Amino acid sequence: MIVAIDGGNSKTEVLVVSRDGEVLGESRGPGASPQRVGVDGCVAALEDLVLTALHSAGLPTERPFALHTTAYLAGLDFPREEDALRTVLAARGWSSTLAVGNDVLALLRAGTTDGTGVAVVCGAGINGAGVGPDGRSYRFPALGKVSGDWGGGYRLGEEALWWAVRAEDGRGPRTALQSAVANYFGAATLLDVVQGLHFHEIDAASIHGLCPLLFEVAAAGDEVAQEVVTRFTEEVSLLVAVILRRLELTSATPEIVLGGGVLTGVGSPVIAEIERRCLKVAPRAQVRVVDVNPVVGAALFGLDFLNTPAAAKAALKAATQRG
C-alpha cells in the first residue's frame, strides 16, 4: 500500500491506496504545515490522520503501515525544511521508503499526464512550480511578501477590505465593496470592522472569506474590484510565464494546471483570461483547472515510485475525479 498526504495551509488530506490504484481509506483534517505548528506538531497531526484513514478501511495499524509514504505539504519551501520533515517522518516507521516535497508538486502531478508541466496553486497563499521533460525543475519560495509574492486568498481578502475602508473614509474611489464587506461582517460601517479587528473582537482569519466576495463584486461590474482581479490574473500568468521561460517550454506543448481553493472557484471568465495570457507565452500549451484533489497527485507519485502499470494510475484518477 501507499500512504499519500497533501497538506495546505487550511486542510490536510490522506489517502491509503493499493498498488492497483484502489482507494482503501481516506481522512481529512485541518492544515498542519510545519511552518505553522512545527515539525513535531506536523508529524503528530499527520499520524492521527493516517491512523484515521487506516481505521476507516479496516486495515491494521501496526507499523509499518505501508510500503511507501508520500507527503507533500505547504511550508516545505527549502531543502532544509524537507530534510527536517523527512528525518522525523522516517523515525515514525510508517513505511520502508518515503518521499516529501512542497504541495504544489502534488498539484502538478495530479493535473498532468506524467508530472511534467507547470502548476500554480492559489489557496491561502500562492505558489508555482514546473518540471520539464528533461527533469529540470523550477519553483518559488512562496513565503509571502518577503519573497516577492502577491496573491493568495488571504491577501485578496485584505485588498477587498483595504479598498472598502478607503471608499468609506474618502481616501479611495467609490466601490460596491464598501457595502459588501460591511454586510459580510454584519457591521454598520467599515470603521466598526476595523475596530473589531484591532481589538480582536473579529477573527482576522475571517478576512480570507472576503476573497470570493471580491470576485462576485468584480463579476457584477465594479471597477475597483475588477482592477484587483485583473492584477490577480496577471500574477498567476506571470508565475506561469517565468517558469515556462526558465524551463525553455515556450515552444513546446506544456500542460499548465491551476488549482487551490481560489483558482477552482473563480469561474470561467477569470480562467479564460489566465489561459489567454499563458497562450501568449506558450501558444501550444494546454491550460486546465485540476479536476482531482492534489492528494491524488501525492498518491500518483507513490505509484510512479513503485513502477505500477498505467492502468493503476488511470483507475485512481477515474475513481477520484470531481463531479
Secondary structure, 3 states (H helix, E strand, C coil): CEEEEEECCCEEEEEEECCCCCEEEEEEEECCCHHHHHHHHHHHHHHHHHHHHHHHCCCCCCCCCEEEEEEEECCCCCHHHHHHHHHHHHHHCCEEEEEEEEHHHHHHHHHCCCCCEEEEEECCCEEEEEECCCCCEEECCCCCHHHCCCCCHHHHHHHHHHHHHHHHHCCCCCCCHHHHHHHHHCCCCHHHHHHHHHCCCCCHHHHHHHHHHHHHHHHCCCHHHHHHHHHHHHHHHHHHHHHHHHCCCCCCCCEEEEECCCCCCCCHHHHHHHHHHHHHHCCCCEEEECCCCHHHHHHHHHHHHCCCCHHHHHHHHHHHCCC
